[in-house]
Amino acid sequence: MNPTRTTAAPTGRKRVAQGKEQSGSGVSPLIQQNNQSRDGSATFATSLSIEPDDFDAVPFNQHGGLGKAYQLFGEQLPKLLDELNEVLAA
């Protein structure tokens, strides 16, 4: 673990893991894709939300961005993001 990271990062990662465990709606591939990059974990840990605009930034754009997310989740994507954000904000 990088000692220069903020203390908020472990809390954010914990919330992502809890959301992944609690969600049976298919969020896990999105989270798995994000977890391939430490930058993505930092995004979740510091902002505690993810919006469609975030898919234009690293690490999401390195994995296909918003287009790939819609390809994977289709019309369910907005609902999945709402569920994910609810868990992250809890």
Secondary structure by P-SEA (a helix, b strand, c coil): cccccccaaaaaaaaaaaaaaaccccaaaaaaaaaccaaaaaaaaacccccccccccccccccccaaaaaaacccaaaaaaaaaaaaaac
